[in-house]
Amino acid sequence: MSTMGDAGRLRAAGRFDRTVRGSARAFALAACAWIALLCATATADVSGTAVIIDGDTIDVGGERIRLQGIDAPESRQHCSVGGSDWSCGESATLALEHEARGRTVNCKGSERDRYGRVLAVCFAGDTDLNAMMVREGFALAYRRYSREYVAEEEAARVARKGLWRSSSVEPWKWRRSGAQRARNDRQ
């Protein structure tokens, strides 16, 4: 038999009720803070010296950035010019590196891709790096995600610049075929 009277049970129930309400309030505040943090990290305006990863990915101040709306050949990707092998992926990386070298790069983005990279348009001075890569033929307009650089791609195609002077596989198809080869090799 309990030695606690009715008054004691009511006090204990009140303390329990306040504890539950306080915990629920703390949980709700923590959830709101977490959601706000996620939203804040989805946007990024980043400036600084760029480290070039490949023809469409850079690192600025520790933030990995994917140049939005374009797709450049992968670093290991090769193309063919007049029957000769050309390291078009390496050339794309070098073109981006050349344009950004010694300049502050400013990137503006509002989303992240599935790898956590900020999707952004980046500038070195007044030069839109995304547009330059497509205009010079070192990247293609990534129509699956954007129509932003289609005019630049058409100009590069007509002038037979970069990829347009070669026989090449679109980067998205090259990645898919490489992934398929890797799966077949494991079987």
Backbone bond lengths (Angstrom), bond angles and torsions (degrees), N, CA, C in turn:
res aa  C-N    CA-C-N  psi(-1)  N-CA   C-N-CA  omega(-1)  CA-C   N-CA-C  phi
1 M - - - 1.434 - - 1.519 109.88 -
2 S 1.315 117.41 138.50 1.456 123.32 -176.84 1.516 110.37 -74.79
3 T 1.345 114.76 139.66 1.465 119.55 177.17 1.523 110.83 -92.54
4 M 1.335 116.42 -4.35 1.460 120.14 -179.61 1.518 108.16 -83.65
5 G 1.310 116.30 130.14 1.455 120.49 178.19 1.511 111.21 -80.34
6 D 1.330 114.99 179.51 1.466 120.68 179.18 1.522 111.95 -58.24
7 A 1.303 118.17 -40.34 1.469 121.82 -179.17 1.531 110.21 -63.93
8 G 1.322 117.41 -41.48 1.464 121.40 179.38 1.515 111.44 -65.09
9 R 1.348 115.53 -41.22 1.468 119.12 178.71 1.524 110.96 -64.55
10 L 1.321 118.09 -38.70 1.463 121.61 179.11 1.530 110.99 -66.38
11 R 1.350 117.33 -40.94 1.470 120.30 177.78 1.527 110.23 -63.02
12 A 1.322 117.49 -43.01 1.464 121.86 -179.70 1.531 110.45 -65.22
13 A 1.319 116.82 -40.84 1.468 120.48 179.15 1.522 110.26 -65.27
14 G 1.331 117.43 -39.13 1.459 121.31 178.83 1.520 111.21 -64.36
15 R 1.366 116.62 -42.68 1.466 119.92 178.01 1.526 110.06 -62.60
16 F 1.331 116.85 -42.33 1.465 121.47 179.43 1.524 110.24 -61.56
17 D 1.348 116.44 -45.06 1.465 121.04 -179.13 1.531 110.56 -62.54
18 R 1.349 117.61 -43.30 1.463 120.35 178.32 1.524 110.79 -64.46
19 T 1.322 118.42 -37.55 1.463 122.39 179.37 1.518 110.50 -64.72
20 V 1.331 117.08 -43.99 1.468 121.03 179.73 1.523 110.27 -64.66
21 R 1.339 116.98 -45.14 1.461 119.84 179.14 1.522 110.85 -63.49
22 G 1.308 118.00 -41.01 1.465 122.16 178.27 1.522 111.53 -63.63
23 S 1.319 116.82 -41.00 1.467 120.85 178.84 1.521 110.88 -66.79
24 A 1.320 116.65 -41.29 1.466 120.24 178.88 1.526 110.29 -63.83
25 R 1.337 116.23 -40.67 1.462 120.57 179.01 1.532 110.02 -64.86
26 A 1.323 117.26 -43.28 1.470 121.22 179.32 1.531 110.52 -63.72
27 F 1.320 116.73 -40.80 1.465 120.72 178.47 1.531 110.40 -63.32
28 A 1.330 117.17 -43.40 1.468 121.21 179.93 1.527 110.72 -63.24
29 L 1.327 117.27 -41.85 1.464 120.50 177.83 1.525 111.29 -64.46
30 A 1.321 116.72 -41.81 1.464 120.51 178.86 1.530 110.39 -63.67
31 A 1.325 117.20 -41.48 1.471 120.87 179.33 1.523 110.49 -63.69
32 C 1.340 117.64 -41.71 1.471 120.79 178.24 1.527 110.78 -64.17
33 A 1.326 117.04 -41.40 1.466 120.51 179.11 1.522 110.60 -63.67
34 W 1.321 117.30 -40.46 1.467 121.84 179.68 1.522 110.45 -64.45
35 I 1.318 117.37 -43.36 1.472 121.50 179.06 1.528 109.88 -64.43
36 A 1.326 117.39 -42.20 1.471 120.73 178.30 1.523 110.76 -62.19
37 L 1.332 117.15 -39.47 1.459 121.02 178.47 1.524 110.76 -64.19
38 L 1.329 117.24 -42.84 1.466 120.43 177.91 1.519 110.86 -60.83
39 C 1.317 117.32 -43.93 1.463 120.42 179.85 1.524 110.43 -65.34
40 A 1.311 117.49 -39.72 1.461 120.65 -179.03 1.519 111.50 -66.27
41 T 1.325 118.91 -36.51 1.454 120.64 -178.17 1.525 112.00 -79.15
42 A 1.322 118.02 -10.77 1.464 119.88 179.13 1.531 110.65 -76.19
43 T 1.324 116.86 -23.72 1.449 119.26 178.77 1.521 109.16 -104.40
44 A 1.304 115.19 148.36 1.463 118.19 179.01 1.514 110.05 -155.72
45 D 1.304 114.86 126.92 1.458 122.32 167.58 1.516 103.42 -114.86
46 V 1.327 115.59 110.12 1.458 121.30 -172.39 1.517 109.53 -121.18
47 S 1.315 116.91 137.07 1.463 122.12 177.14 1.516 109.32 -133.57
48 G 1.327 115.14 145.46 1.455 119.60 175.65 1.513 111.17 153.51
49 T 1.318 114.84 -166.02 1.454 121.76 177.08 1.520 108.70 -77.53
50 A 1.317 116.01 132.37 1.466 120.20 -178.60 1.520 110.63 -95.05
51 V 1.322 114.66 136.59 1.457 121.65 168.36 1.526 104.41 -102.10
52 I 1.327 116.50 122.28 1.466 120.95 -176.00 1.517 108.95 -85.25
53 I 1.320 116.26 123.49 1.463 122.26 179.48 1.526 109.06 -90.41
54 D 1.320 115.90 -50.06 1.465 122.45 174.72 1.521 107.68 -157.24
55 G 1.316 118.25 -166.34 1.458 121.29 -172.89 1.511 115.78 -69.14
56 D 1.322 118.71 -9.71 1.462 120.01 177.56 1.527 112.80 -140.39
57 T 1.319 117.42 16.22 1.465 121.26 178.89 1.531 109.40 -136.85
58 I 1.333 115.60 131.18 1.456 121.03 178.15 1.525 109.13 -132.81
59 D 1.321 115.17 168.56 1.455 121.94 174.18 1.520 107.06 -126.79
60 V 1.319 115.83 125.29 1.463 121.09 178.08 1.524 107.15 -126.33
61 G 1.320 116.39 114.44 1.455 121.03 178.52 1.513 114.01 59.08
62 G 1.320 117.16 33.85 1.460 121.10 179.78 1.518 114.32 85.07
63 E 1.321 117.57 -1.30 1.471 121.57 177.91 1.517 108.56 -98.88
64 R 1.335 116.65 120.22 1.468 121.58 179.00 1.520 107.93 -79.90
65 I 1.345 116.05 127.96 1.458 121.95 -174.59 1.519 110.15 -125.98
66 R 1.329 115.89 130.84 1.470 123.52 175.27 1.512 106.59 -102.49
67 L 1.345 116.85 122.56 1.464 120.53 179.99 1.528 108.42 -64.81
68 Q 1.313 115.25 115.13 1.460 122.45 -173.27 1.522 112.07 -69.97
69 G 1.331 115.47 138.94 1.463 121.29 172.76 1.508 115.42 83.36
70 I 1.345 117.74 2.10 1.465 119.96 178.87 1.523 109.63 -130.83
71 D 1.321 115.84 159.90 1.460 121.42 175.32 1.530 107.61 -140.80
72 A 1.324 115.68 116.21 1.468 121.69 -179.17 1.527 108.99 -101.15
73 P 1.335 117.30 156.76 1.472 119.67 176.83 1.534 110.25 -57.52
74 E 1.311 114.91 146.48 1.463 120.43 177.44 1.525 109.81 -67.29
75 S 1.316 116.78 154.02 1.476 121.57 -176.41 1.523 112.63 -52.78
76 R 1.320 117.48 -37.61 1.472 121.68 -177.58 1.531 112.66 -88.83
77 Q 1.326 117.00 0.19 1.459 120.42 -175.58 1.521 111.53 -77.88
78 H 1.328 115.35 137.38 1.463 122.07 177.74 1.521 109.55 -117.41
79 C 1.317 114.87 149.84 1.456 122.85 176.78 1.529 106.92 -125.43
80 S 1.317 116.67 177.45 1.456 120.66 -178.67 1.524 109.41 -126.84
81 V 1.344 115.72 129.93 1.469 121.63 176.86 1.521 106.79 -121.99
82 G 1.323 116.23 113.90 1.469 120.70 179.80 1.518 112.77 56.00
83 G 1.318 116.35 35.30 1.464 120.65 178.95 1.521 114.32 85.06
84 S 1.323 117.92 -4.96 1.467 121.61 178.51 1.528 110.09 -101.32
85 D 1.322 114.15 145.25 1.455 121.13 179.42 1.527 110.23 -70.74
86 W 1.328 116.80 137.60 1.461 123.24 178.44 1.523 108.28 -133.79
87 S 1.310 117.09 127.48 1.474 122.37 178.02 1.525 108.67 -78.76
88 C 1.325 115.77 76.22 1.465 120.19 -174.78 1.527 111.86 -66.64
89 G 1.333 118.22 -32.41 1.461 120.16 177.23 1.512 111.83 -65.69
90 E 1.314 116.53 -42.52 1.462 121.20 177.17 1.526 110.54 -66.16
91 S 1.330 117.20 -39.37 1.471 120.91 178.38 1.524 111.15 -63.00
92 A 1.327 117.18 -38.80 1.468 120.51 178.02 1.530 110.39 -64.08
93 T 1.313 116.56 -43.00 1.466 120.73 177.95 1.524 110.45 -60.76
94 L 1.329 116.44 -45.63 1.470 120.71 -179.09 1.529 111.96 -65.49
95 A 1.327 117.70 -36.15 1.470 120.70 178.79 1.528 110.59 -63.90
96 L 1.314 116.87 -43.53 1.464 120.83 179.00 1.533 110.11 -67.17
97 E 1.312 116.06 -41.25 1.468 121.28 178.20 1.539 110.54 -60.93
98 H 1.329 116.47 -44.39 1.466 121.19 -179.82 1.529 111.22 -60.92
99 E 1.323 117.07 -42.86 1.469 120.85 -176.92 1.532 111.56 -70.64
100 A 1.325 117.66 -32.67 1.471 120.85 -176.75 1.526 113.11 -90.59
101 R 1.317 117.91 -16.88 1.474 122.01 -174.19 1.528 112.03 -55.52
102 G 1.340 114.69 127.31 1.455 120.98 175.43 1.520 114.87 73.84
103 R 1.327 117.68 8.76 1.460 121.02 -177.49 1.524 110.18 -121.94
104 T 1.316 116.03 149.33 1.460 120.11 172.84 1.521 107.95 -74.52
105 V 1.321 115.94 131.68 1.463 121.24 178.87 1.525 107.90 -105.23
106 N 1.331 115.99 130.05 1.465 123.15 178.41 1.516 108.54 -114.23
107 C 1.326 116.45 125.04 1.466 121.49 -178.84 1.519 110.01 -121.94
108 K 1.321 115.00 139.50 1.465 121.17 176.64 1.516 108.11 -125.43
109 G 1.338 115.23 122.33 1.453 120.15 -179.75 1.506 111.96 -142.58
110 S 1.322 116.61 159.00 1.458 120.23 -178.99 1.526 113.25 -133.44
111 E 1.321 117.32 0.80 1.463 120.43 -179.65 1.520 109.64 -139.57
112 R 1.319 115.12 167.29 1.463 121.44 173.36 1.523 108.22 -122.32
113 D 1.336 115.31 149.49 1.459 118.84 176.61 1.533 109.06 -87.13
114 R 1.306 116.71 -178.27 1.468 120.29 -175.88 1.521 113.18 -67.19
115 Y 1.325 117.72 -11.92 1.465 121.84 177.48 1.527 111.77 -97.80
116 G 1.329 117.28 2.86 1.457 121.50 178.32 1.518 114.54 87.07
117 R 1.339 117.53 3.68 1.459 120.29 178.89 1.526 109.83 -79.10
118 V 1.326 116.60 144.24 1.461 120.74 174.38 1.523 107.70 -72.80
119 L 1.321 116.83 131.19 1.467 122.18 174.47 1.523 106.19 -89.12
120 A 1.346 116.96 119.43 1.457 118.76 -171.28 1.516 112.56 -147.78
121 V 1.318 114.33 159.76 1.456 123.16 167.99 1.527 104.65 -100.02
122 C 1.324 116.18 128.41 1.460 121.18 -175.42 1.523 111.10 -119.35
123 F 1.320 114.54 144.74 1.461 122.18 -179.23 1.517 110.12 -125.61
124 A 1.321 116.02 140.69 1.460 123.17 168.03 1.522 103.86 -113.65
125 G 1.318 116.78 103.12 1.461 120.58 -170.27 1.520 108.42 65.31
126 D 1.328 117.60 -127.21 1.467 121.92 178.14 1.528 112.54 -90.80
127 T 1.322 117.78 -2.82 1.461 121.66 -175.87 1.517 111.13 -83.84
128 D 1.330 116.46 118.35 1.466 122.74 172.89 1.530 105.99 -73.99
129 L 1.335 117.31 107.23 1.462 120.89 -176.18 1.528 112.16 -64.44
130 N 1.323 117.28 -37.25 1.467 120.85 178.55 1.531 109.43 -59.33
131 A 1.334 116.25 -51.36 1.470 121.43 -178.83 1.523 111.10 -63.98
132 M 1.338 117.34 -40.92 1.468 120.95 -179.04 1.527 110.58 -60.63
133 M 1.321 117.11 -42.87 1.469 120.03 -178.38 1.528 110.98 -61.79
134 V 1.318 117.07 -39.45 1.472 120.55 179.52 1.531 110.12 -75.69
135 R 1.317 117.16 -43.91 1.477 122.06 -178.73 1.530 111.79 -60.25
136 E 1.346 117.37 -35.50 1.461 121.42 179.72 1.525 112.89 -87.83
137 G 1.326 116.57 0.13 1.463 120.58 175.70 1.516 114.86 82.66
138 F 1.329 118.35 14.03 1.462 120.88 179.30 1.519 112.84 -93.28
139 A 1.331 117.03 -3.36 1.467 122.34 176.70 1.523 107.53 -151.70
140 L 1.313 114.78 162.56 1.463 121.65 177.54 1.521 109.02 -110.83
141 A 1.335 115.68 153.52 1.465 119.46 171.54 1.529 106.61 -65.07
142 Y 1.313 117.02 129.20 1.475 121.31 -177.26 1.522 107.84 -91.40
143 R 1.338 115.51 77.34 1.463 122.67 -172.23 1.523 113.79 -58.72
144 R 1.307 117.23 -23.36 1.466 119.95 178.93 1.531 110.48 -60.67
145 Y 1.339 116.49 -29.32 1.453 121.22 -176.11 1.523 114.11 -116.61
146 S 1.346 118.03 -19.32 1.464 119.71 -175.48 1.530 109.87 -161.72
147 R 1.312 115.50 150.32 1.466 121.17 173.92 1.529 109.58 -108.69
148 E 1.308 116.88 11.03 1.461 123.68 -172.75 1.530 113.97 -58.16
149 Y 1.319 118.40 -39.00 1.474 120.30 -170.52 1.535 113.17 -112.18
150 V 1.308 117.35 24.12 1.463 121.72 -179.23 1.539 111.19 -65.56
151 A 1.322 118.06 -40.97 1.479 120.92 179.84 1.529 110.62 -63.82
152 E 1.333 117.42 -40.53 1.468 121.15 178.06 1.522 110.78 -64.30
153 E 1.333 115.77 -38.80 1.469 119.51 178.67 1.525 110.75 -65.16
154 E 1.313 116.45 -42.67 1.475 120.51 179.88 1.528 110.42 -62.48
155 A 1.330 117.51 -40.92 1.467 121.24 178.64 1.534 110.51 -63.92
156 A 1.317 117.79 -41.18 1.475 120.99 178.58 1.527 110.52 -66.17
157 R 1.329 116.59 -38.72 1.468 120.79 179.66 1.519 110.73 -63.85
158 V 1.324 116.64 -46.29 1.464 121.47 -179.17 1.532 110.33 -63.44
159 A 1.335 117.07 -39.51 1.469 121.59 -179.54 1.533 112.42 -82.93
160 R 1.332 117.24 -2.22 1.473 123.80 -179.01 1.535 111.52 53.21
161 K 1.318 114.83 49.16 1.462 121.22 179.17 1.523 110.64 -93.14
162 G 1.320 115.83 148.27 1.466 122.30 172.18 1.508 113.38 52.97
163 L 1.320 115.90 -121.46 1.467 121.74 -178.62 1.520 112.42 -58.54
164 W 1.326 116.61 -26.73 1.457 121.02 -175.88 1.527 112.95 -76.59
165 R 1.316 117.96 -7.38 1.470 120.90 174.07 1.528 110.47 -97.25
166 S 1.301 116.17 2.28 1.469 120.78 -174.24 1.514 111.58 -124.08
167 S 1.307 112.79 173.45 1.458 121.11 168.54 1.525 104.81 -98.92
168 S 1.315 115.90 118.21 1.466 118.57 -175.33 1.521 110.64 -143.76
169 V 1.309 113.60 164.52 1.467 121.86 175.32 1.521 106.35 -107.05
170 E 1.331 117.36 135.07 1.457 120.21 178.63 1.531 109.02 -54.85
171 P 1.326 117.66 141.03 1.469 120.26 -176.34 1.524 113.58 -54.38
172 W 1.332 118.51 -39.83 1.464 120.66 -178.90 1.525 110.92 -66.97
173 K 1.327 117.64 -34.49 1.469 120.11 176.45 1.529 110.27 -73.72
174 W 1.323 117.74 -38.14 1.458 121.93 179.26 1.525 110.16 -62.08
175 R 1.344 117.29 -43.59 1.471 120.63 178.58 1.517 110.78 -62.54
176 R 1.333 115.84 -43.75 1.468 120.18 -178.85 1.524 110.79 -64.18
177 S 1.330 118.02 -40.96 1.470 120.30 -179.96 1.519 110.28 -69.91
178 G 1.334 117.71 -35.33 1.464 120.85 176.71 1.507 111.52 -65.17
179 A 1.323 116.97 -40.27 1.464 120.74 178.16 1.525 109.96 -65.53
180 Q 1.342 116.46 -38.61 1.463 119.89 178.83 1.523 110.88 -66.26
181 R 1.347 117.55 -42.17 1.465 120.93 177.43 1.526 110.96 -60.86
182 A 1.333 116.29 -41.93 1.469 119.92 -179.54 1.531 110.12 -63.83
183 R 1.332 117.79 -39.67 1.476 120.37 177.93 1.519 110.13 -64.84
184 N 1.336 117.33 -42.46 1.463 120.69 -179.62 1.530 111.50 -65.34
185 D 1.333 117.01 -36.79 1.464 120.56 179.52 1.517 111.95 -65.53
186 R 1.341 117.08 -31.70 1.468 120.82 -179.32 1.529 111.53 -76.51
187 Q 1.317 117.87 -20.67 1.482 119.94 -175.37 1.506 111.50 -83.18
